[in-house]
Amino acid sequence: GLPMLTTFIAVAFIYVLLSFSSFAIKGVAFFNWADLSHDDGEENMGGLQVNAFYAPVSHFVNIPTLYENPATAAEEVTLDSSVNGFTFDVGKMFLKLYLTLETGEIIDEPQGELDGQSFKHIANCFYPGSKAEALSFMKAVNNSNMIFVFSEANGQMRTIGSEAFPARVKASATTGKAIADRKGISLEIFSYGYTPAPIYDGPIPLTPAI
C-alpha cells in the first residue's frame, strides 16, 4: 500500500544520498586543501642533516605506507606510523649513512603526461673516502631494493623508497687527481610515488630487532 511505497522511496533516497556523499569524499573532495602561509621570521634553512639511515627492503617486517584515508593536508604526504612504523626481522635494523656537510639534497621532480603525473624522488649526497666498508656498500646497493630516510635541516624526516617502489642507487667513486681534490662516493638515490618524498615521523630502530 501507500505506507510501504513511502518507506521504499525513503530508503531509496537515503541510499542515493549516501552514495553521493561517498563519491564526494572519494572523488570531488579527495584532497585536503590548506592555506599556504609563511610567518614573518619563520626559519627555512636548506640542506640535509649529516646523518641518514638505510636498509634493504628484504630486512623489514613492516614498511609503513601513506594514510589510507588522510584527514589533513599533512597526512596526505606522511607515512602512517600510528600502528607500526618501520619494523625489522630479527637481528636487523637501520644502518647509518654519513653525508658530507652541504652535499645532501632531496629533489621531487614531476613526471608523466597530463592527467597521469606522479613524482620522481631523488636524493643526492656524498660519502667521503674509499674505505673497504664504503666500497662494499657500493657493491651491495648496486642491484638492491632499498629504503632511505633523510632528515632536513629542521629535523623533518623524508623517505626515499617504499615496498611498492623501492629506492635504487647509482654510486660512483673517485680518488681525485690533485692532492686537494675531493675523494669519495657520490650517491644518487631515487624512487617514485604519487606524492613528493613522504614525511616520516615515527621511530628509527637502530638496535637489532629481537
N, C-alpha and C positions, 0 to 999 in steps of 0.2 A: 504494500500500500504506500501511501504518501510518506509516512514516517520513515519507512525503510529506504525510499528513494532519497529522502533528505539526508539520511545518515550516509548513504553511499556517496552522494555528492560532496558531503563534508569531508569524508575520508579521502576521496579523490583530490579535493582541493588541498588538503594538508600534505598529501604525498607530492603533489606538484610543487607546492611551496618549499618543502624540504629538499626536493631535487634541485630547485633553482638556487636555494641557499648553498647547497653543496657545490654547485657549479661556480657560484660567485666566489666561494672560499678557495676552490682549487684552480679556478680559471681566471676570471676577471681580476680578483683581488689576491692573486697568488703571491705577490711580493709585499714585503713590509717596508713601505716607503718611510723616509725620515728626513728631517731638516739637516742640511749640511752647513753647520755654523762653525765659526772659528773665534775663540775668545781672544781678546787683546792680551798679548804676552804669553799665549799658550806655547809650551815647548814643543819643538818639532825637529829634533836632532836627527840627522840622517845616518845611514850606515847600519852595520850589524855588529853585535857584540862578538868578542873573540872566541867564545866557546859555543860550538854547535854539537848536535848529537845525531847518531846514525845507528841503523841496524838493518840487516837483511829482512825482507818480508817473511822469509821462512822461519825466523826466530820468534814470531809473535803468536800469541794465542788469540788476542783481540786487537784489532786496529779500528779505532773509532771512526765513524762516518759523520757526515753533516746531519743536522737535525732533520728528522722526517717531517715534522710539522713546526717549522720555526715560528715563534710568536713575536719576535722583534727583528729589527734590521740587523742587529749584531749576530743573532742566531742564524741568519741566512748564510753567513760566511764563517761559522765557528763549528768545529767538530764537537759532537755531543759526548762529553765525558761525564755526564751526570750519573750514569750507572757504572760504566767501565771506561777507563782511559786506555792507554797502551799497556797491555799485559803480555808477559813473555812465557815461553816454555821454560821448564826447569833448567837452571844454570845460565839462562840468557838474560840480557839487559841491554840498555842503550850504551853505546860507546861514545867517548868524547872525540871531537874533531876541533883542533885549534885552527883559527884563521888569523893570518897576519892582519894587524890593525889596518883598517881602511882599504881592505881588498874585498870585503864581502858585501854583496848586494843581492836583493831579490827583485826580479822583473816579472811583471804579469803582462803578457802580450795577448791581445785579442787575435783570434784566428778563425778562419772559416768564412763562408759566404753569408750574405744577408739571410736572416731567418734561420741560420744554422751556426751562429757564432759561439765559440767557447774560449777558453784561455789556455795558453801555454805558460807554465810556471818555470822560471829559470833562476837558479842561484849560482852566482859566480863568486869564487873565493880562491885564496892562495894559501897553501901549506908550505912553510919554509923547510928546506933541507931535503936530503935524499937518503935518510937512514933506512935500514932494511925494512922496518915496520911500515914506512911510508910507501916503499916500492911494492911491498906485499899488499898493501891497501889498494894500490893501482890495479894489481892483478886481480884481486878479489872482486872489485866493483865493476870490472870491465864488462862483464856479461851477467851481472846480478840485478835482481829486483830489490829496490831499497826504499827505506823511509828515512828522511832527514828532518830535523827540527832546528830551526834557527831562531835567534832572539834579536828583535830590533833594538835600537839604542834605548828605547823606553821600556824594554822588557817584554813587550808583546811577542809571543811565540808564533811562528809561522811554519807550516809543514809543507814539504815537497815530497809528493808520493802518497799513494793510497793503495788499498788492497786491489781496487779495480784498475788503477792506473799507477803502477809502481814507478818510483824515480829511477832514472837511468843516469849514468855518469860517464862523461868524457874527461879523462885525466891525461894531462901532458906534463912531462917533467923536463927541466933544463938544468944543466950545471952552470950556465952562464959562460961567457967568454973572458971578460975582463975580471980582475980581482974584485972590483966593486959591483959587479953585476948581481942581480937577484937570482938566487939559486933555490929551486923548489918545485912544487907541483901546482899547476893551475887546474882548477876543477870547474867544469860546467855541469851542473846537476839540473835535470829537467823532468817535468811531468806534465799532465794535462788534467783539466777539470772544467766543470760548469761555472765555477767561481774563481776569483783570484786565489792565490795560495792560501788555504784556510788557516784561521786562527786556532790555536790550541791553548786551553787554559787549565789543563789537568796536570797530574804529576808526571815527572820524568824518572822512571826507575833506573837507578844507577848501581844497584846491587843485584847479584844473581837471584833470579826467581827460585823459590823453593816449593 
